[in-house]
Amino acid sequence: MSAILTVYPKRPWRLLLAQYPNEPALNVSLDEAIGESVGRGAVPPTVRLWENGETLVLGRFELRDLDLADGHFLNWAKTNDLALLRRVSGGQLVWQGPGALNYSVCVPRQEPYGIHRAYETLSAGVVQALTRWGLRCSFGRVPGAYCDGSHNLVIHQRKLAGTAQARRKGFILVHGTVLIDADWERILGLLTEFYRRAGQARSIRRAALTTLSEALGRPLTTDQAKTAFAAGYAEVLGLSGRWSPDAVPLPEELRRARELAHQYSLSSPSPV
């Protein structure tokens, strides 16, 4: 997989490690706010590694006529201490929460990234980290997995991570959720029950899914995975530790994310 640096040979990249697990909508809306900054050229291309509070996140167009603000869903989500959100990208419902590490990579849209190339190139840091651990990763579908798609990250014919992409004015975003460890009974129970309540019964197979700890055959923390993913991106970018020193979004990015957050919350079920 070619180094992403060849596209930006004279420009630094930015690594963001800030996260807001107590504000899931802000966490999710930051992807678009950061993308807008990247698209304007206000900040360099950006890699963000982050964790979220327990959340179910629908794709931008998934079940777009569903009224998530209806008490039927609100009460269920409140009972389960769960946030219900939409995201800027397409795809289907994903789970985020403790034991899951999200990566978001934004680049200016004027660069020549086709859809497939963007998935592979902008996920390269994660793939590099997996390779360093001796894990062979590929992209593809896994029947029976939730949020199945042709750009899943797959290990041993099981889905490790789902990825999604957004192309907006000025930027391309690829993001994904990698399960480091998982309470499968809870996660699959929540996903199955959500779709049942939405009148969209889905069959999800535990055997189609894996976690990074399971694939490695040993326990791994999200902090350890975060360190490895950051190193993976530094390697494929040719940075050798020369990350831009920013660790948090710019104040204007946070302000914009807060403006956008309401569009992603369950009170605004229409596509953003």
Backbone torsions as a table, in degrees:
resi	resn	phi	psi	omega
1	MET	NA	122.9	-173.0
2	SER	-69.3	149.5	179.5
3	ALA	-65.1	137.0	179.5
4	ILE	-67.9	-24.0	-175.6
5	LEU	-58.9	-25.6	-178.1
6	THR	-60.9	-22.7	178.6
7	VAL	-81.0	-27.8	-177.5
8	TYR	-130.0	63.2	-171.4
9	PRO	-66.3	-20.2	-175.3
10	LYS	-116.7	12.3	-174.6
11	ARG	-124.6	140.0	177.6
12	PRO	-72.7	163.2	170.9
13	TRP	-110.4	161.2	179.5
14	ARG	-117.4	133.7	174.8
15	LEU	-109.3	122.4	177.4
16	LEU	-110.9	128.6	178.6
17	LEU	-115.5	0.0	179.5
18	ALA	-66.7	143.9	179.2
19	GLN	-147.9	156.2	-173.8
20	TYR	-134.8	67.9	-174.1
21	PRO	-62.9	-22.2	178.1
22	ASN	-85.0	-3.3	177.2
23	GLU	-131.2	72.5	-174.7
24	PRO	-55.3	-39.0	-179.6
25	ALA	-65.5	-38.7	176.0
26	LEU	-63.9	-44.9	178.6
27	ASN	-54.5	-44.4	-176.8
28	VAL	-74.8	-40.9	-177.3
29	SER	-71.1	-19.7	178.4
30	LEU	-60.1	-30.4	179.4
31	ASP	-57.8	-43.8	-180.0
32	GLU	-73.2	-40.5	-179.8
33	ALA	-61.7	-42.3	177.9
34	ILE	-67.6	-39.5	177.9
35	GLY	-59.2	-40.6	178.6
36	GLU	-63.4	-40.0	177.9
37	SER	-64.6	-42.2	177.8
38	VAL	-62.7	-44.1	-178.6
39	GLY	-62.7	-33.0	178.6
40	ARG	-79.1	-12.3	-175.5
41	GLY	81.6	12.8	-179.8
42	ALA	-74.3	-25.0	179.7
43	VAL	-138.5	161.1	178.2
44	PRO	-71.7	168.5	168.1
45	PRO	-49.3	142.2	-166.9
46	THR	-129.7	134.6	169.6
47	VAL	-107.6	127.9	178.5
48	ARG	-123.9	128.3	177.2
49	LEU	-117.1	124.1	-169.9
50	TRP	-155.3	156.5	175.7
51	GLU	-114.8	156.3	-178.6
52	ASN	-127.4	160.3	168.1
53	GLY	-68.6	168.3	-174.9
54	GLU	-64.6	122.5	-170.2
55	THR	-148.9	143.9	165.4
56	LEU	-106.1	126.2	-174.5
57	VAL	-119.6	116.4	178.4
58	LEU	-84.7	152.5	171.4
59	GLY	-65.6	160.1	-173.7
60	ARG	-53.4	-41.2	-175.5
61	PHE	-106.3	-3.0	-175.7
62	GLU	-67.3	131.0	177.3
63	LEU	47.4	45.4	-171.8
64	ARG	-66.7	-18.1	177.7
65	ASP	-90.9	0.7	-178.6
66	LEU	-79.3	129.6	179.8
67	ASP	-87.4	92.1	-179.2
68	LEU	-69.3	-17.2	179.0
69	ALA	-80.3	-5.4	177.5
70	ASP	-63.3	142.6	-179.2
71	GLY	-57.1	-25.9	178.0
72	HIS	-56.0	-40.1	179.1
73	PHE	-91.1	-38.9	-178.1
74	LEU	-59.9	-47.0	-178.9
75	ASN	-64.9	-40.5	178.7
76	TRP	-63.3	-44.5	179.9
77	ALA	-64.5	-42.7	-179.9
78	LYS	-63.5	-42.0	178.8
79	THR	-60.3	-34.8	-178.2
80	ASN	-95.3	8.8	179.0
81	ASP	51.8	53.7	-167.7
82	LEU	-132.0	139.1	172.9
83	ALA	-94.3	144.1	174.9
84	LEU	-116.9	121.1	-174.3
85	LEU	-136.8	165.2	165.3
86	ARG	-111.0	167.0	178.9
87	ARG	-129.2	169.4	-176.6
88	VAL	-72.1	-22.8	-177.0
89	SER	-95.3	171.7	177.9
90	GLY	-85.1	-159.3	-179.3
91	GLY	96.9	-164.5	-174.7
92	GLN	-118.8	-177.2	-175.1
93	LEU	-60.6	131.3	174.0
94	VAL	-126.9	156.9	175.6
95	TRP	-101.6	136.8	171.6
96	GLN	-129.6	147.6	179.4
97	GLY	163.1	-166.9	-179.8
98	PRO	-55.5	130.2	-178.7
99	GLY	96.0	-0.9	178.0
100	ALA	-119.9	137.3	177.5
101	LEU	-117.7	125.2	-179.3
102	ASN	-99.0	142.8	171.7
103	TYR	-125.1	140.5	179.7
104	SER	-134.9	127.3	-178.1
105	VAL	-126.8	122.5	-178.5
106	CYS	-116.5	134.1	175.1
107	VAL	-134.2	157.6	176.1
108	PRO	-62.0	143.1	-175.6
109	ARG	-72.8	-20.0	-176.9
110	GLN	-69.6	-12.3	178.0
111	GLU	-75.4	150.3	-170.8
112	PRO	-80.5	67.2	177.0
113	TYR	-103.7	113.5	167.9
114	GLY	-74.6	170.9	-175.6
115	ILE	-59.7	-50.6	-177.3
116	HIS	-65.3	-43.6	-179.1
117	ARG	-63.5	-37.9	179.2
118	ALA	-61.3	-45.1	178.4
119	TYR	-57.6	-50.5	-174.5
120	GLU	-69.5	-44.5	-175.6
121	THR	-70.5	-44.1	-175.4
122	LEU	-80.3	-9.7	171.9
123	SER	-98.4	5.5	-170.5
124	ALA	-62.4	-32.7	-179.8
125	GLY	-65.7	-37.9	176.6
126	VAL	-67.0	-45.7	179.7
127	VAL	-60.8	-39.2	179.0
128	GLN	-63.2	-41.3	178.0
129	ALA	-62.9	-42.5	178.3
130	LEU	-62.8	-40.5	178.8
131	THR	-62.1	-40.9	178.3
132	ARG	-60.7	-29.4	177.5
133	TRP	-85.0	0.8	179.7
134	GLY	83.1	18.4	-179.4
135	LEU	-101.4	128.9	178.1
136	ARG	-91.1	119.7	-174.9
137	CYS	-115.8	142.7	176.5
138	SER	-135.2	170.4	175.6
139	PHE	-105.7	137.6	177.2
140	GLY	168.7	175.5	178.1
141	ARG	-82.7	153.7	174.8
142	VAL	-136.2	99.6	-179.0
143	PRO	-54.8	133.0	179.7
144	GLY	95.6	-9.0	177.2
145	ALA	-82.0	151.7	173.7
146	TYR	-78.0	152.4	-177.5
147	CYS	48.6	47.7	-177.3
148	ASP	-71.4	142.7	179.0
149	GLY	-163.1	166.6	-174.7
150	SER	-71.5	-8.5	179.4
151	HIS	-118.0	29.7	166.3
152	ASN	-60.0	150.1	166.4
153	LEU	-89.2	121.4	-170.0
154	VAL	-120.0	133.2	174.7
155	ILE	-129.6	129.8	179.6
156	HIS	52.7	39.7	178.0
157	GLN	64.3	21.0	176.1
158	ARG	-123.6	146.9	-179.3
159	LYS	-77.2	123.9	174.3
160	LEU	-95.8	-37.2	-174.8
161	ALA	-150.5	148.0	171.3
162	GLY	-101.6	146.7	178.0
163	THR	-127.1	156.7	177.4
164	ALA	-147.5	164.5	-173.9
165	GLN	-139.4	145.7	173.6
166	ALA	-132.7	139.4	175.6
167	ARG	-124.2	107.3	180.0
168	ARG	-117.1	172.9	178.4
169	LYS	-56.7	114.0	174.6
170	GLY	97.2	-20.2	-175.9
171	PHE	-147.1	158.8	170.9
172	ILE	-118.9	133.4	178.0
173	LEU	-121.5	130.1	166.7
174	VAL	-120.6	128.0	177.0
175	HIS	-138.5	160.1	-178.3
176	GLY	-156.1	163.7	178.7
177	THR	-121.5	116.8	180.0
178	VAL	-103.4	123.2	177.7
179	LEU	-82.5	118.4	178.7
180	ILE	-86.9	-44.1	173.4
181	ASP	-145.9	161.3	-173.9
182	ALA	-155.4	140.8	167.0
183	ASP	-92.5	86.7	-171.8
184	TRP	-61.0	-36.0	-178.7
185	GLU	-60.7	-43.7	179.9
186	ARG	-71.1	-48.6	-175.8
187	ILE	-59.9	-51.3	-178.0
188	LEU	-68.7	-31.9	176.5
189	GLY	-63.7	-43.2	179.5
190	LEU	-65.9	-44.8	-179.8
191	LEU	-62.9	-45.5	-178.9
192	THR	-64.2	-42.5	-178.7
193	GLU	-68.8	-37.8	177.5
194	PHE	-58.9	-49.7	-178.6
195	TYR	-66.0	-34.0	176.8
196	ARG	-62.7	-45.0	179.8
197	ARG	-66.6	-27.6	178.7
198	ALA	-84.4	-1.3	-179.0
199	GLY	73.5	24.1	-178.4
200	GLN	-127.4	71.0	-176.3
201	ALA	-58.1	133.6	179.5
202	ARG	-126.9	145.0	176.1
203	SER	-103.0	112.9	-179.1
204	ILE	-115.4	128.0	-177.8
205	ARG	-103.8	125.7	175.5
206	ARG	-58.5	-35.4	-177.5
207	ALA	-67.0	-14.6	179.6
208	ALA	-87.1	-2.7	-170.6
209	LEU	-124.2	152.5	175.9
210	THR	-146.3	169.0	173.6
211	THR	-118.8	166.3	179.1
212	LEU	-66.4	-39.2	177.4
213	SER	-61.8	-41.9	179.7
214	GLU	-65.0	-43.3	-179.6
215	ALA	-65.0	-35.1	179.7
216	LEU	-80.5	-21.5	-177.4
217	GLY	76.7	22.2	178.2
218	ARG	-157.3	157.1	179.6
219	PRO	-65.9	146.0	177.3
220	LEU	-144.0	138.5	178.1
221	THR	-94.1	161.7	177.3
222	THR	-65.6	-32.6	178.1
223	ASP	-65.4	-40.8	177.3
224	GLN	-64.0	-41.8	178.2
225	ALA	-65.1	-40.1	-179.7
226	LYS	-61.3	-44.1	178.0
227	THR	-61.2	-42.3	-179.5
228	ALA	-68.0	-40.1	179.6
229	PHE	-66.9	-41.0	177.7
230	ALA	-60.8	-42.8	177.9
231	ALA	-65.5	-36.8	178.2
232	GLY	-62.6	-44.0	177.7
233	TYR	-67.4	-39.6	177.3
234	ALA	-59.1	-38.1	-178.5
235	GLU	-69.6	-48.7	-177.6
236	VAL	-70.6	-23.1	177.5
237	LEU	-86.6	-8.7	-179.1
238	GLY	71.7	27.3	-174.0
239	LEU	-88.0	-25.7	179.5
240	SER	48.6	47.4	177.7
241	GLY	84.1	1.3	-177.3
242	ARG	-89.0	49.8	176.2
243	TRP	-67.6	148.1	166.6
244	SER	-57.6	137.0	-169.5
245	PRO	-71.1	-7.7	-177.9
246	ASP	-61.0	133.6	177.3
247	ALA	-116.5	-10.3	-178.8
248	VAL	-130.9	156.0	176.0
249	PRO	-63.5	158.3	174.2
250	LEU	-65.2	152.7	177.8
251	PRO	-54.0	-38.8	-179.7
252	GLU	-69.6	-27.9	175.5
253	GLU	-69.3	-40.4	177.2
254	LEU	-66.4	-39.8	178.3
255	ARG	-63.0	-44.0	179.3
256	ARG	-65.0	-39.8	179.1
257	ALA	-62.3	-38.3	178.5
258	ARG	-67.8	-34.2	175.9
259	GLU	-64.8	-38.8	-176.6
260	LEU	-79.9	-22.0	-169.1
261	ALA	-56.2	-37.8	-177.2
262	HIS	-64.1	-27.5	179.6
263	GLN	-69.7	-21.9	-177.3
264	TYR	-95.4	-9.7	-174.3
265	SER	-82.3	166.7	-177.6
266	LEU	-63.9	-15.8	178.6
267	SER	-79.3	-3.7	179.1
268	SER	-132.3	77.9	-172.3
269	PRO	-73.0	-15.8	-178.6
270	SER	-71.6	153.6	179.9
271	PRO	-56.2	142.5	178.2
272	VAL	-89.8	NA	NA
